[in-house]
């Protein structure tokens, strides 16, 4: 007889506030070397924002102009490809020094806002001190992410505001592995089955 509770390997791990890294050899090329800031994960599914890839042809200023907001003196930064779902919907991951109704705390990583209020605040110089903007998101239905974690698609690691805000976009995947104590050059692209 086994001692202690039985553990269901597909039970929700509640990964909000952590970073999800695509494993080498992932079958879905849309997520090659992806780094996903996990914002929501519960029994209903999971929601995260990609922070590792720029969205081609779109800048922050052009996005502001599209929604009728004067960019003012705000720096014109790249917009990130947040994921393959609702690719026209915008999200801001930012420091917790700004928030509005509807903002979600994603401890210890950041705050998530998706309203025009945060864009106006940034453009007017009264928004959060640190921020990233993305279009689209990555989403999973109930149990879907747990299944993908079980089949070697993703690796979850501790979230870090330094990775999110201080690490250059192109280095986030390898920097996150290194922060977890793993040299990404030693990761295998194939998995075996026993």
ROMARRO-49095 format. One record per residue (C-alpha): residue number from 1; residue in one letter; y, x, z. Coordinates in Angstrom, 2 decimals. Layout:
# ROMARRO-49095
{seq=NUM type=A py=Y px=X pz=Z}
...
This chain:
# ROMARRO-49095
{seq=1 type=X py=0.00 px=0.00 pz=0.00}
{seq=2 type=X py=3.44 px=1.35 pz=-0.99}
{seq=3 type=X py=6.03 px=1.87 pz=1.68}
{seq=4 type=X py=9.60 px=0.65 pz=1.22}
{seq=5 type=X py=11.00 px=-1.84 pz=-1.29}
{seq=6 type=X py=9.90 px=-1.87 pz=-4.91}
{seq=7 type=X py=12.68 px=-0.84 pz=-7.26}
{seq=8 type=X py=13.22 px=-2.58 pz=-10.57}
{seq=9 type=X py=14.31 px=0.16 pz=-13.02}
{seq=10 type=X py=16.16 px=-2.43 pz=-15.10}
{seq=11 type=X py=18.11 px=-3.91 pz=-12.18}
{seq=12 type=X py=21.91 px=-3.79 pz=-12.60}
{seq=13 type=X py=23.39 px=-0.48 pz=-11.50}
{seq=14 type=X py=26.97 px=-1.77 pz=-11.34}
{seq=15 type=X py=28.62 px=1.09 pz=-13.15}
{seq=16 type=X py=32.27 px=-0.05 pz=-12.95}
{seq=17 type=X py=34.49 px=2.96 pz=-12.27}
{seq=18 type=X py=32.02 px=5.40 pz=-13.79}
{seq=19 type=X py=31.88 px=7.12 pz=-17.19}
{seq=20 type=X py=29.11 px=6.36 pz=-19.62}
{seq=21 type=X py=28.09 px=9.20 pz=-21.96}
{seq=22 type=X py=26.15 px=8.73 pz=-25.18}
{seq=23 type=X py=23.02 px=10.85 pz=-25.16}
{seq=24 type=X py=22.47 px=13.19 pz=-28.13}
{seq=25 type=X py=20.31 px=11.52 pz=-30.74}
{seq=26 type=X py=21.46 px=7.99 pz=-29.88}
{seq=27 type=X py=20.32 px=5.72 pz=-32.69}
{seq=28 type=X py=23.64 px=3.82 pz=-32.93}
{seq=29 type=X py=25.99 px=6.17 pz=-34.82}
{seq=30 type=X py=29.02 px=4.11 pz=-33.73}
{seq=31 type=X py=28.58 px=5.73 pz=-30.31}
{seq=32 type=X py=27.90 px=9.35 pz=-31.32}
{seq=33 type=X py=29.34 px=11.54 pz=-28.50}
{seq=34 type=X py=30.97 px=8.44 pz=-26.98}
{seq=35 type=X py=32.62 px=8.46 pz=-23.59}
{seq=36 type=X py=33.07 px=4.95 pz=-22.20}
{seq=37 type=X py=35.22 px=4.17 pz=-19.16}
{seq=38 type=X py=33.21 px=1.41 pz=-17.50}
{seq=39 type=X py=35.53 px=-1.32 pz=-16.26}
{seq=40 type=X py=33.20 px=-4.23 pz=-15.44}
{seq=41 type=X py=29.47 px=-4.30 pz=-14.77}
{seq=42 type=X py=27.74 px=-7.17 pz=-13.02}
{seq=43 type=X py=24.97 px=-9.72 pz=-13.53}
{seq=44 type=X py=26.91 px=-11.22 pz=-16.46}
{seq=45 type=X py=26.97 px=-7.97 pz=-18.46}
{seq=46 type=X py=29.14 px=-4.89 pz=-18.89}
{seq=47 type=X py=32.52 px=-4.03 pz=-20.40}
{seq=48 type=X py=33.98 px=-0.61 pz=-21.08}
{seq=49 type=X py=36.67 px=1.16 pz=-23.10}
{seq=50 type=X py=35.90 px=4.13 pz=-25.33}
{seq=51 type=X py=38.11 px=7.13 pz=-24.52}
{seq=52 type=X py=36.69 px=9.78 pz=-26.84}
{seq=53 type=X py=37.74 px=8.82 pz=-30.36}
{seq=54 type=X py=41.11 px=8.13 pz=-31.98}
{seq=55 type=X py=41.66 px=5.05 pz=-34.11}
{seq=56 type=X py=42.53 px=6.29 pz=-37.61}
{seq=57 type=X py=45.93 px=5.32 pz=-38.99}
{seq=58 type=X py=47.34 px=3.66 pz=-35.87}
{seq=59 type=X py=49.85 px=5.16 pz=-33.47}
{seq=60 type=X py=51.33 px=3.73 pz=-30.28}
{seq=61 type=X py=54.74 px=3.22 pz=-31.94}
{seq=62 type=X py=53.24 px=1.35 pz=-34.90}
{seq=63 type=X py=51.27 px=-0.84 pz=-32.50}
{seq=64 type=X py=54.41 px=-1.63 pz=-30.48}
{seq=65 type=X py=56.33 px=-2.48 pz=-33.65}
{seq=66 type=X py=53.48 px=-4.79 pz=-34.76}
{seq=67 type=X py=53.89 px=-6.84 pz=-31.57}
{seq=68 type=X py=57.71 px=-6.82 pz=-31.70}
{seq=69 type=X py=58.40 px=-4.26 pz=-28.95}
{seq=70 type=X py=60.99 px=-1.51 pz=-29.48}
{seq=71 type=X py=59.23 px=1.81 pz=-28.69}
{seq=72 type=X py=62.43 px=3.28 pz=-27.30}
{seq=73 type=X py=61.97 px=6.89 pz=-26.19}
{seq=74 type=X py=58.27 px=6.49 pz=-25.40}
{seq=75 type=X py=56.11 px=9.29 pz=-26.82}
{seq=76 type=X py=54.17 px=8.30 pz=-29.93}
{seq=77 type=X py=50.57 px=8.94 pz=-28.94}
{seq=78 type=X py=47.30 px=8.18 pz=-30.74}
{seq=79 type=X py=45.59 px=4.87 pz=-30.12}
{seq=80 type=X py=41.94 px=5.19 pz=-29.10}
{seq=81 type=X py=38.96 px=3.40 pz=-30.60}
{seq=82 type=X py=37.91 px=1.42 pz=-27.55}
{seq=83 type=X py=34.71 px=0.11 pz=-29.11}
{seq=84 type=X py=33.26 px=-2.06 pz=-31.85}
{seq=85 type=X py=33.99 px=-5.46 pz=-30.25}
{seq=86 type=X py=37.30 px=-7.27 pz=-30.93}
{seq=87 type=X py=38.80 px=-4.20 pz=-32.61}
{seq=88 type=X py=42.24 px=-5.81 pz=-32.85}
{seq=89 type=X py=42.52 px=-6.47 pz=-29.10}
{seq=90 type=X py=44.46 px=-3.90 pz=-27.06}
{seq=91 type=X py=43.75 px=-2.46 pz=-23.63}
{seq=92 type=X py=45.68 px=0.00 pz=-21.47}
{seq=93 type=X py=43.88 px=2.22 pz=-18.97}
{seq=94 type=X py=46.50 px=3.49 pz=-16.54}
{seq=95 type=X py=47.30 px=4.97 pz=-13.17}
{seq=96 type=X py=47.37 px=2.50 pz=-10.25}
{seq=97 type=X py=51.14 px=2.90 pz=-9.72}
{seq=98 type=X py=51.77 px=-0.14 pz=-11.95}
{seq=99 type=X py=50.08 px=-3.50 pz=-12.15}
{seq=100 type=X py=50.67 px=-7.12 pz=-12.98}
{seq=101 type=X py=48.84 px=-10.37 pz=-12.61}
{seq=102 type=X py=45.61 px=-9.95 pz=-14.51}
{seq=103 type=X py=45.37 px=-6.17 pz=-14.05}
{seq=104 type=X py=41.95 px=-5.04 pz=-12.84}
{seq=105 type=X py=41.44 px=-2.13 pz=-10.44}
{seq=106 type=X py=38.62 px=0.09 pz=-11.72}
{seq=107 type=X py=38.16 px=2.37 pz=-8.72}
{seq=108 type=X py=38.20 px=5.33 pz=-8.61}
{seq=109 type=X py=39.00 px=5.71 pz=-12.31}
{seq=110 type=X py=42.08 px=3.67 pz=-13.24}
{seq=111 type=X py=43.62 px=0.24 pz=-13.61}
{seq=112 type=X py=42.95 px=-1.89 pz=-16.70}
{seq=113 type=X py=45.68 px=-4.10 pz=-18.18}
{seq=114 type=X py=45.57 px=-6.11 pz=-21.38}
{seq=115 type=X py=48.88 px=-7.98 pz=-21.48}
{seq=116 type=X py=52.06 px=-7.36 pz=-23.43}
{seq=117 type=X py=53.76 px=-6.83 pz=-20.04}
{seq=118 type=X py=52.25 px=-3.36 pz=-19.69}
{seq=119 type=X py=53.31 px=-2.41 pz=-23.22}
{seq=120 type=X py=56.88 px=-3.59 pz=-22.55}
{seq=121 type=X py=56.96 px=-1.70 pz=-19.24}
{seq=122 type=X py=55.76 px=1.52 pz=-20.89}
{seq=123 type=X py=58.27 px=1.19 pz=-23.73}
{seq=124 type=X py=61.11 px=0.55 pz=-21.25}
{seq=125 type=X py=60.16 px=3.54 pz=-19.08}
{seq=126 type=X py=59.18 px=1.44 pz=-16.06}
{seq=127 type=X py=55.42 px=1.35 pz=-16.62}
{seq=128 type=X py=52.60 px=3.41 pz=-15.18}
{seq=129 type=X py=53.09 px=7.17 pz=-14.95}
{seq=130 type=X py=49.82 px=7.89 pz=-16.79}
{seq=131 type=X py=48.18 px=5.73 pz=-19.45}
{seq=132 type=X py=45.95 px=5.53 pz=-22.51}
{seq=133 type=X py=45.86 px=2.72 pz=-25.04}
{seq=134 type=X py=42.82 px=1.55 pz=-26.99}
{seq=135 type=X py=41.92 px=-1.14 pz=-29.48}
{seq=136 type=X py=38.53 px=-2.79 pz=-29.10}
{seq=137 type=X py=35.91 px=-2.46 pz=-26.40}
{seq=138 type=X py=32.22 px=-1.87 pz=-25.81}
{seq=139 type=X py=30.36 px=-4.85 pz=-24.40}
{seq=140 type=X py=26.83 px=-5.61 pz=-23.29}
{seq=141 type=X py=25.18 px=-8.92 pz=-22.38}
{seq=142 type=X py=23.20 px=-9.46 pz=-19.16}
{seq=143 type=X py=20.56 px=-6.72 pz=-18.81}
{seq=144 type=X py=21.40 px=-5.11 pz=-22.17}
{seq=145 type=X py=23.02 px=-1.95 pz=-20.79}
{seq=146 type=X py=20.25 px=-1.51 pz=-18.23}
{seq=147 type=X py=17.73 px=-1.58 pz=-21.07}
{seq=148 type=X py=19.72 px=1.00 pz=-23.07}
{seq=149 type=X py=19.98 px=3.26 pz=-19.99}
{seq=150 type=X py=16.22 px=2.96 pz=-19.53}
{seq=151 type=X py=15.57 px=4.00 pz=-23.15}
{seq=152 type=X py=17.63 px=7.20 pz=-23.13}
{seq=153 type=X py=20.73 px=5.87 pz=-24.87}
{seq=154 type=X py=23.28 px=6.51 pz=-22.15}
{seq=155 type=X py=23.90 px=8.62 pz=-19.08}
{seq=156 type=X py=26.19 px=7.35 pz=-16.31}
{seq=157 type=X py=28.23 px=9.82 pz=-14.29}
{seq=158 type=X py=31.02 px=9.71 pz=-11.75}
{seq=159 type=X py=34.38 px=8.58 pz=-13.04}
{seq=160 type=X py=37.27 px=11.00 pz=-12.95}
{seq=161 type=X py=40.95 px=10.28 pz=-13.51}
{seq=162 type=X py=41.31 px=13.95 pz=-14.53}
{seq=163 type=X py=38.84 px=13.44 pz=-17.41}
{seq=164 type=X py=40.63 px=10.25 pz=-18.38}
{seq=165 type=X py=44.23 px=11.46 pz=-18.26}
{seq=166 type=X py=44.23 px=15.28 pz=-18.24}
{seq=167 type=X py=41.41 px=16.25 pz=-20.62}
{seq=168 type=X py=42.16 px=16.30 pz=-24.36}
{seq=169 type=X py=40.44 px=13.46 pz=-26.18}
{seq=170 type=X py=38.16 px=15.70 pz=-28.26}
{seq=171 type=X py=36.87 px=17.49 pz=-25.15}
{seq=172 type=X py=36.09 px=14.48 pz=-22.95}
{seq=173 type=X py=32.37 px=14.21 pz=-23.82}
{seq=174 type=X py=31.53 px=17.86 pz=-23.13}
{seq=175 type=X py=33.94 px=18.09 pz=-20.15}
{seq=176 type=X py=32.32 px=15.06 pz=-18.52}
{seq=177 type=X py=28.84 px=16.57 pz=-18.93}
{seq=178 type=X py=30.07 px=19.85 pz=-17.45}
{seq=179 type=X py=31.69 px=18.03 pz=-14.52}
{seq=180 type=X py=28.26 px=16.48 pz=-13.88}
{seq=181 type=X py=26.72 px=19.97 pz=-13.83}
{seq=182 type=X py=25.09 px=19.74 pz=-17.27}
{seq=183 type=X py=25.62 px=22.10 pz=-20.20}
{seq=184 type=X py=25.69 px=19.69 pz=-23.18}
{seq=185 type=X py=24.35 px=22.44 pz=-25.48}
{seq=186 type=X py=21.02 px=22.16 pz=-23.64}
{seq=187 type=X py=20.58 px=18.43 pz=-24.15}
{seq=188 type=X py=17.66 px=17.42 pz=-26.35}
{seq=189 type=X py=18.25 px=15.04 pz=-29.23}
{seq=190 type=X py=14.74 px=13.53 pz=-29.07}
{seq=191 type=X py=12.97 px=11.81 pz=-26.23}
{seq=192 type=X py=9.29 px=11.68 pz=-25.56}
{seq=193 type=X py=7.07 px=8.99 pz=-24.10}
{seq=194 type=X py=4.35 px=9.71 pz=-21.57}
